[in-house]
Amino acid sequence: MSTTVTDEQIQALATSARPYSLALLHWGPKRTMDGADAVEREHQRRMVSLRADGVIAILCPVASDTVADVAIMTVPTEEAVEIMAQDPCVRAGMMRCEVHPCHGFPGDALPA
C-alpha cells in the first residue's frame, strides 16, 4: 500500500456510507435445461433494465461455473429479495439468489 490513510479519513468515509443490497446469483441445478438460452436472455434483459432504471447500481456478470452474477442494488434488502425472486432464471431453477444488506460509499464506481 502506497497511500497513507488516517483514522480521521476512515471515520469521515464511514459516516458517508449508505445502505445497499448485494445480490449474489449462483448457478442452479437447471442451468442447462431445455430452453435455457431463451430464459437466460430474458434474465439478461431484465437485469439490464433494472440497471437502466437505477434499481441496480453496479451489475457484474461473473465468468464462473458456480456464480452467475453480482449486483449492488439501491433498494432495501426485503425489496431486493422480492425483485430477484421474480427473475426468469431464478423462477426456472437455473439460478438461486442470495441477498445481503451492505453499505457503500456514494461516488464509488468501476473504472472506465
ChimeraX commands (.cxc) that place a marker at each C-alpha (Angstrom):
marker #1 position 0.00,0.00,0.00 radius 0.5
marker #1 position 1.45,3.32,-1.01 radius 0.5
marker #1 position -1.30,5.64,0.27 radius 0.5
marker #1 position -1.32,6.53,3.95 radius 0.5
marker #1 position -4.83,6.75,5.40 radius 0.5
marker #1 position -5.51,8.42,8.74 radius 0.5
marker #1 position -8.05,7.41,11.35 radius 0.5
marker #1 position -9.86,10.67,10.62 radius 0.5
marker #1 position -10.15,9.80,6.92 radius 0.5
marker #1 position -11.54,6.39,7.78 radius 0.5
marker #1 position -14.11,7.93,10.13 radius 0.5
marker #1 position -15.14,10.53,7.55 radius 0.5
marker #1 position -15.61,7.83,4.93 radius 0.5
marker #1 position -17.55,5.63,7.36 radius 0.5
marker #1 position -20.02,8.43,8.08 radius 0.5
marker #1 position -20.76,8.76,4.35 radius 0.5
marker #1 position -21.73,5.07,3.97 radius 0.5
marker #1 position -25.23,4.38,2.62 radius 0.5
marker #1 position -27.28,1.16,2.70 radius 0.5
marker #1 position -27.49,-1.03,-0.39 radius 0.5
marker #1 position -28.33,-4.64,-1.11 radius 0.5
marker #1 position -25.88,-7.17,-2.53 radius 0.5
marker #1 position -27.47,-9.82,-4.77 radius 0.5
marker #1 position -25.39,-12.92,-5.44 radius 0.5
marker #1 position -26.78,-15.16,-8.16 radius 0.5
marker #1 position -25.47,-18.73,-8.17 radius 0.5
marker #1 position -25.98,-21.24,-10.95 radius 0.5
marker #1 position -28.64,-23.78,-10.05 radius 0.5
marker #1 position -29.35,-27.37,-10.98 radius 0.5
marker #1 position -31.41,-26.49,-14.07 radius 0.5
marker #1 position -28.72,-24.31,-15.67 radius 0.5
marker #1 position -28.65,-26.45,-18.81 radius 0.5
marker #1 position -32.35,-27.34,-19.05 radius 0.5
marker #1 position -34.16,-27.29,-22.38 radius 0.5
marker #1 position -34.80,-23.69,-23.37 radius 0.5
marker #1 position -32.12,-22.33,-21.01 radius 0.5
marker #1 position -30.69,-19.91,-23.58 radius 0.5
marker #1 position -34.03,-18.13,-24.03 radius 0.5
marker #1 position -34.64,-17.93,-20.27 radius 0.5
marker #1 position -31.12,-16.57,-19.70 radius 0.5
marker #1 position -31.65,-13.93,-22.41 radius 0.5
marker #1 position -34.79,-12.74,-20.55 radius 0.5
marker #1 position -32.77,-12.67,-17.31 radius 0.5
marker #1 position -30.14,-10.52,-19.02 radius 0.5
marker #1 position -32.80,-8.20,-20.46 radius 0.5
marker #1 position -34.39,-7.80,-17.02 radius 0.5
marker #1 position -31.09,-7.17,-15.23 radius 0.5
marker #1 position -30.04,-4.52,-17.78 radius 0.5
marker #1 position -33.49,-2.92,-17.48 radius 0.5
marker #1 position -33.18,-2.80,-13.67 radius 0.5
marker #1 position -29.76,-1.19,-14.13 radius 0.5
marker #1 position -31.22,1.40,-16.54 radius 0.5
marker #1 position -33.98,2.13,-14.01 radius 0.5
marker #1 position -31.42,2.72,-11.23 radius 0.5
marker #1 position -32.51,-0.31,-9.18 radius 0.5
marker #1 position -29.13,-1.92,-9.87 radius 0.5
marker #1 position -26.20,0.47,-9.38 radius 0.5
marker #1 position -23.48,-1.99,-10.38 radius 0.5
marker #1 position -24.05,-5.14,-12.43 radius 0.5
marker #1 position -21.27,-7.70,-12.76 radius 0.5
marker #1 position -21.82,-10.89,-14.74 radius 0.5
marker #1 position -19.35,-13.48,-13.42 radius 0.5
marker #1 position -17.38,-15.95,-15.55 radius 0.5
marker #1 position -17.68,-18.91,-13.20 radius 0.5
marker #1 position -19.17,-22.38,-13.07 radius 0.5
marker #1 position -20.77,-21.55,-9.71 radius 0.5
marker #1 position -21.51,-17.81,-9.56 radius 0.5
marker #1 position -23.57,-16.20,-12.34 radius 0.5
marker #1 position -23.90,-12.51,-11.37 radius 0.5
marker #1 position -23.22,-9.97,-8.65 radius 0.5
marker #1 position -25.40,-6.87,-8.38 radius 0.5
marker #1 position -25.33,-3.93,-6.00 radius 0.5
marker #1 position -28.94,-2.83,-5.66 radius 0.5
marker #1 position -30.19,0.57,-4.49 radius 0.5
marker #1 position -33.31,-0.79,-2.80 radius 0.5
marker #1 position -33.79,-2.19,0.73 radius 0.5
marker #1 position -32.93,-5.86,1.21 radius 0.5
marker #1 position -36.54,-7.00,1.51 radius 0.5
marker #1 position -37.44,-5.32,-1.78 radius 0.5
marker #1 position -34.33,-6.73,-3.47 radius 0.5
marker #1 position -35.37,-10.24,-2.36 radius 0.5
marker #1 position -38.82,-9.72,-3.92 radius 0.5
marker #1 position -37.36,-8.33,-7.15 radius 0.5
marker #1 position -34.85,-11.15,-7.54 radius 0.5
marker #1 position -37.47,-13.82,-6.76 radius 0.5
marker #1 position -39.20,-12.74,-9.98 radius 0.5
marker #1 position -36.07,-13.19,-12.12 radius 0.5
marker #1 position -36.70,-15.61,-15.01 radius 0.5
marker #1 position -33.62,-17.74,-14.23 radius 0.5
marker #1 position -34.46,-17.88,-10.51 radius 0.5
marker #1 position -38.06,-18.85,-11.24 radius 0.5
marker #1 position -36.88,-21.57,-13.65 radius 0.5
marker #1 position -34.39,-23.03,-11.14 radius 0.5
marker #1 position -31.42,-22.11,-13.35 radius 0.5
marker #1 position -30.12,-19.75,-10.65 radius 0.5
marker #1 position -30.60,-19.19,-6.96 radius 0.5
marker #1 position -30.18,-15.81,-5.35 radius 0.5
marker #1 position -28.85,-14.65,-2.00 radius 0.5
marker #1 position -29.44,-11.04,-0.97 radius 0.5
marker #1 position -27.42,-9.41,1.80 radius 0.5
marker #1 position -27.59,-5.91,3.27 radius 0.5
marker #1 position -24.40,-3.98,2.68 radius 0.5
marker #1 position -23.04,-0.45,2.78 radius 0.5
marker #1 position -21.25,1.51,0.11 radius 0.5
marker #1 position -19.78,4.92,-0.37 radius 0.5
marker #1 position -21.52,7.42,-2.68 radius 0.5
marker #1 position -19.35,8.20,-5.67 radius 0.5
marker #1 position -17.64,4.80,-5.77 radius 0.5
marker #1 position -17.68,3.40,-9.29 radius 0.5
marker #1 position -15.93,0.93,-11.54 radius 0.5
marker #1 position -13.11,2.47,-13.56 radius 0.5
marker #1 position -13.96,3.31,-17.16 radius 0.5
marker link #1:1,2 radius 0.2
marker link #1:2,3 radius 0.2
marker link #1:3,4 radius 0.2
marker link #1:4,5 radius 0.2
marker link #1:5,6 radius 0.2
marker link #1:6,7 radius 0.2
marker link #1:7,8 radius 0.2
marker link #1:8,9 radius 0.2
marker link #1:9,10 radius 0.2
marker link #1:10,11 radius 0.2
marker link #1:11,12 radius 0.2
marker link #1:12,13 radius 0.2
marker link #1:13,14 radius 0.2
marker link #1:14,15 radius 0.2
marker link #1:15,16 radius 0.2
marker link #1:16,17 radius 0.2
marker link #1:17,18 radius 0.2
marker link #1:18,19 radius 0.2
marker link #1:19,20 radius 0.2
marker link #1:20,21 radius 0.2
marker link #1:21,22 radius 0.2
marker link #1:22,23 radius 0.2
marker link #1:23,24 radius 0.2
marker link #1:24,25 radius 0.2
marker link #1:25,26 radius 0.2
marker link #1:26,27 radius 0.2
marker link #1:27,28 radius 0.2
marker link #1:28,29 radius 0.2
marker link #1:29,30 radius 0.2
marker link #1:30,31 radius 0.2
marker link #1:31,32 radius 0.2
marker link #1:32,33 radius 0.2
marker link #1:33,34 radius 0.2
marker link #1:34,35 radius 0.2
marker link #1:35,36 radius 0.2
marker link #1:36,37 radius 0.2
marker link #1:37,38 radius 0.2
marker link #1:38,39 radius 0.2
marker link #1:39,40 radius 0.2
marker link #1:40,41 radius 0.2
marker link #1:41,42 radius 0.2
marker link #1:42,43 radius 0.2
marker link #1:43,44 radius 0.2
marker link #1:44,45 radius 0.2
marker link #1:45,46 radius 0.2
marker link #1:46,47 radius 0.2
marker link #1:47,48 radius 0.2
marker link #1:48,49 radius 0.2
marker link #1:49,50 radius 0.2
marker link #1:50,51 radius 0.2
marker link #1:51,52 radius 0.2
marker link #1:52,53 radius 0.2
marker link #1:53,54 radius 0.2
marker link #1:54,55 radius 0.2
marker link #1:55,56 radius 0.2
marker link #1:56,57 radius 0.2
marker link #1:57,58 radius 0.2
marker link #1:58,59 radius 0.2
marker link #1:59,60 radius 0.2
marker link #1:60,61 radius 0.2
marker link #1:61,62 radius 0.2
marker link #1:62,63 radius 0.2
marker link #1:63,64 radius 0.2
marker link #1:64,65 radius 0.2
marker link #1:65,66 radius 0.2
marker link #1:66,67 radius 0.2
marker link #1:67,68 radius 0.2
marker link #1:68,69 radius 0.2
marker link #1:69,70 radius 0.2
marker link #1:70,71 radius 0.2
marker link #1:71,72 radius 0.2
marker link #1:72,73 radius 0.2
marker link #1:73,74 radius 0.2
marker link #1:74,75 radius 0.2
marker link #1:75,76 radius 0.2
marker link #1:76,77 radius 0.2
marker link #1:77,78 radius 0.2
marker link #1:78,79 radius 0.2
marker link #1:79,80 radius 0.2
marker link #1:80,81 radius 0.2
marker link #1:81,82 radius 0.2
marker link #1:82,83 radius 0.2
marker link #1:83,84 radius 0.2
marker link #1:84,85 radius 0.2
marker link #1:85,86 radius 0.2
marker link #1:86,87 radius 0.2
marker link #1:87,88 radius 0.2
marker link #1:88,89 radius 0.2
marker link #1:89,90 radius 0.2
marker link #1:90,91 radius 0.2
marker link #1:91,92 radius 0.2
marker link #1:92,93 radius 0.2
marker link #1:93,94 radius 0.2
marker link #1:94,95 radius 0.2
marker link #1:95,96 radius 0.2
marker link #1:96,97 radius 0.2
marker link #1:97,98 radius 0.2
marker link #1:98,99 radius 0.2
marker link #1:99,100 radius 0.2
marker link #1:100,101 radius 0.2
marker link #1:101,102 radius 0.2
marker link #1:102,103 radius 0.2
marker link #1:103,104 radius 0.2
marker link #1:104,105 radius 0.2
marker link #1:105,106 radius 0.2
marker link #1:106,107 radius 0.2
marker link #1:107,108 radius 0.2
marker link #1:108,109 radius 0.2
marker link #1:109,110 radius 0.2
marker link #1:110,111 radius 0.2
marker link #1:111,112 radius 0.2
view
